[in-house]
Amino acid sequence: MKTALIVTFGFDEKFCYRAILRNEIKDGDRVILLTTGAVEKVERAYELVKRFVSTSYSNVSVELMEINPKNFVSGVARILKVLKELDNHRIIVNLSGGMRVLSLMVFSALTIADKDAKVEIELEDFSGVVELPKGIFTLPRILSKLSGEKLKLVEAVKNKEMEAMKLAEVLGKDVTTVRRHIYELERIGLIEVVSRKPLKVKASEIAELI
């Protein structure tokens, strides 16, 4: 599967270089730079990225897309359109550069699109890279559809591991029902299975936000 690296882009091309190398971009992939205005400094940084990519790879496209920072809804709509066009790609998003409003637009678009994307932010002091948990974008939609029974199950295993039999006792439910809930919650990323025999589970990291 080909990769599309989406980068919020400002005056500094170094964030983009590191994102390309860190995520092992290869021939046939795409690099999409989102900017709030192709002013001279942005154009210069864009040319440097293109030169870097052209000397390192034989077939990686680098595209610069302007987003109007003063119209939040239209900006999110444009980014959503880009995400929909990348259905057959592994999507990586780097939110390290550019205006803060641009990062918020991308975050909003990812939440609306319900995309399975890797999202990273490099810290300003270059001390590390923070990768956002994937479930953060799907959590609002998941919670809107989650039954009270399943929510109680998640609450019961926060900060602890429990076997399915014990969970059934705590919740006052048949163990077969509890097992079915566990597998559904595992599929959507709210429960992690510690062992299968006996079935023991714990809440996932993202479940701590519930």
C-alpha positions in Angstrom: 0.0 0.0 0.0 1.3 3.5 -0.9 1.7 6.1 1.8 0.5 9.7 1.8 2.3 12.0 4.2 0.3 15.1 5.0 2.3 17.9 6.7 1.1 21.2 8.1 3.7 23.5 6.5 5.2 26.9 7.4 8.5 28.5 7.0 10.7 25.7 8.4 11.2 22.7 6.1 13.1 20.7 8.8 10.0 19.2 10.4 9.1 17.9 6.9 12.5 16.4 6.3 12.4 14.5 9.6 8.8 13.3 9.0 9.8 11.9 5.6 12.8 10.1 7.0 11.1 8.9 10.2 8.2 7.4 8.3 10.3 5.7 5.7 8.7 7.3 2.7 9.5 5.3 -0.4 9.1 5.5 -4.2 5.5 5.9 -5.3 4.4 7.7 -2.1 3.0 11.2 -1.9 3.9 14.2 0.3 1.2 16.8 0.7 2.1 20.1 2.3 -0.7 22.1 3.7 -0.1 25.9 4.1 -2.1 28.9 5.0 -0.4 31.0 2.3 2.4 30.5 -0.3 4.4 33.6 0.7 8.0 33.9 -0.2 9.4 32.0 2.8 6.9 29.2 2.3 7.8 28.9 -1.4 11.5 28.8 -0.5 10.9 26.0 2.0 8.7 24.2 -0.5 11.5 24.3 -3.1 14.0 22.9 -0.6 11.6 20.0 0.2 11.1 19.2 -3.5 14.9 19.3 -4.0 15.5 17.0 -1.1 12.8 14.5 -2.3 14.0 14.6 -5.9 17.6 13.8 -5.0 16.5 11.0 -2.5 13.7 9.3 -4.4 12.9 8.6 -8.0 9.1 8.7 -7.8 7.7 10.7 -4.8 5.4 13.6 -5.6 5.4 16.7 -3.4 2.3 18.9 -3.6 1.7 22.3 -1.9 -2.0 23.1 -1.1 -3.1 26.5 0.2 -5.8 26.6 2.9 -7.6 29.8 3.8 -7.0 30.2 7.6 -9.9 32.7 8.0 -12.6 30.3 6.9 -12.5 27.3 9.2 -15.4 25.4 7.7 -14.2 25.7 4.1 -10.6 24.8 5.2 -11.9 21.6 6.9 -14.0 20.8 3.8 -10.9 21.0 1.5 -8.9 18.8 3.8 -11.8 16.3 4.0 -11.7 16.2 0.2 -8.0 15.3 0.2 -8.6 12.6 2.8 -11.4 11.0 0.8 -9.1 10.9 -2.3 -6.5 8.9 -0.2 -8.8 6.0 0.6 -6.3 3.5 -0.9 -3.3 5.0 1.0 -1.8 4.6 4.4 -2.2 8.1 5.8 0.4 9.7 8.1 -0.2 13.3 9.3 2.5 15.5 10.8 1.1 18.6 12.7 4.4 20.1 13.6 4.6 23.1 11.3 2.4 26.0 10.1 -0.3 28.0 11.8 -2.1 26.5 14.8 -5.5 27.0 13.1 -4.3 24.8 10.3 -3.5 22.0 12.7 -7.0 22.4 14.2 -8.5 22.2 10.8 -6.7 18.9 10.0 -7.6 17.5 13.4 -11.3 18.3 12.8 -11.2 16.8 9.3 -9.7 13.6 10.7 -12.4 13.4 13.4 -15.2 13.9 10.8 -13.7 11.5 8.3 -13.2 8.8 10.9 -9.8 7.9 9.2 -7.4 5.3 10.5 -4.4 7.7 10.3 -1.1 7.9 12.1 -0.9 11.4 13.6 2.3 12.8 15.0 3.5 16.1 16.5 7.2 16.9 16.9 7.9 18.9 20.1 9.1 22.4 19.6 12.4 21.7 21.5 13.1 18.7 19.2 13.2 16.4 22.3 10.8 13.9 20.8 7.7 13.1 18.7 4.2 12.6 20.2 2.0 10.1 18.4 -1.7 10.6 19.0 -3.7 7.5 19.9 -5.7 6.5 16.8 -8.9 6.1 18.8 -9.0 9.8 19.7 -10.6 10.6 16.3 -13.2 7.8 16.5 -14.1 8.2 20.2 -17.0 10.7 19.8 -18.7 8.4 17.2 -18.1 5.3 19.3 -19.5 6.8 22.5 -22.7 7.9 20.7 -23.4 4.3 19.8 -22.2 2.6 23.0 -24.8 1.0 25.2 -24.9 1.7 28.9 -24.1 -2.0 29.6 -20.9 -1.8 27.6 -19.9 1.5 29.2 -20.3 -0.2 32.7 -18.0 -3.0 31.5 -15.3 -0.5 30.4 -15.6 1.4 33.7 -15.2 -1.9 35.7 -11.8 -2.6 34.1 -10.3 0.9 34.3 -6.9 0.7 36.0 -7.2 -3.0 36.6 -7.3 -6.4 34.9 -10.3 -8.7 35.4 -11.3 -12.1 34.2 -14.6 -12.5 32.2 -16.1 -14.7 34.9 -15.5 -12.0 37.6 -16.8 -9.3 35.3 -20.0 -11.3 34.8 -20.4 -11.4 38.6 -19.7 -7.7 39.1 -22.1 -6.7 36.3 -24.8 -9.2 37.1 -24.7 -10.6 33.6 -24.4 -13.9 31.9 -20.7 -14.7 31.1 -21.6 -15.4 27.4 -23.0 -11.8 27.1 -19.9 -10.4 28.8 -17.7 -12.3 26.4 -19.6 -10.9 23.5 -19.3 -7.4 24.8 -15.6 -7.9 25.4 -14.9 -8.9 21.8 -17.0 -6.0 20.5 -15.1 -3.5 22.7 -11.8 -5.0 21.7 -12.7 -4.5 18.1 -13.4 -0.8 18.6 -10.3 -0.3 20.7 -11.7 0.3 24.2 -10.7 -3.0 25.7 -7.4 -4.9 25.5 -7.3 -8.7 26.0 -4.5 -9.6 28.5 -5.0 -13.4 28.1 -7.4 -15.7 26.2 -7.4 -18.7 28.6 -8.7 -17.6 31.0 -10.2 -14.5 29.3 -8.7 -11.6 31.1 -9.1 -7.9 30.0 -8.2 -4.3 30.9 -9.3 -1.0 29.5 -7.2 0.5 26.7 -5.4 3.8 27.1 -8.0 5.6 25.1 -10.8 4.3 27.4 -9.4 6.3 30.2 -10.9 9.4 28.5 -14.5 8.1 29.0 
